[in-house]
């Protein structure tokens, strides 16, 4: 899983995670308020935060362990920059209600999942500008690409966090990467399918305040 638990990472890493998370939440909320009313986005924020929260309950057995869906890419595509605070809230609920991850590592875990969500949004937005097309298929492919990259980046960032612990965690890093390869493929398919559906029936749901809704 990409949720790191309490008592593993060093204090400097934890502090860096909290510093980055607090800064990004402040910036995303400030930027969103400049573009419009965040109050109007609360229903969409609530739905996507719930989807992100529930995804952690859908475990997929792989070998001797199991992994779960993340959906950070989908959250990024739909909420745009507001995906970061949404994921932070989702991680808080997961930590307190189900013990996924920990409290002291919320900053690091939010970076590991929130930054990929922002990257997914950036990929989707840039792709729409570089390849302007009304084709649902092209939007779906772009969504699948963004969704898959989001998971891969989340795994890479989590692995990077574990690398700070030394060589004794090499086995955990290798397992993390190996077991999430199927998740990358599965989430790419899911995100691509959801994007295709939304483009067909409700295209205005894609993107956040000031985001690309095309």
Secondary structure, DSSP 8 states (H G I E B T S, - for coil): -----TTSS-HHHHHHHHHHHHHHHHHHHHHHHHHS-GGGGHHHHHHHHHHHHHHTT-EEEETTEEEE---HHHHHHHHGGGHHHHHHHHHHHHHHHH--S-STTHHHHHHHHHHHHHHHHHHHHHHHHHT----HHHHHHHHHHHHHHHHHHHHHHHHHHHHTT-GGGHHHHHHHHHHHHHHHHHHHHHHHHHHHHHHHH-GGGSS-TT----
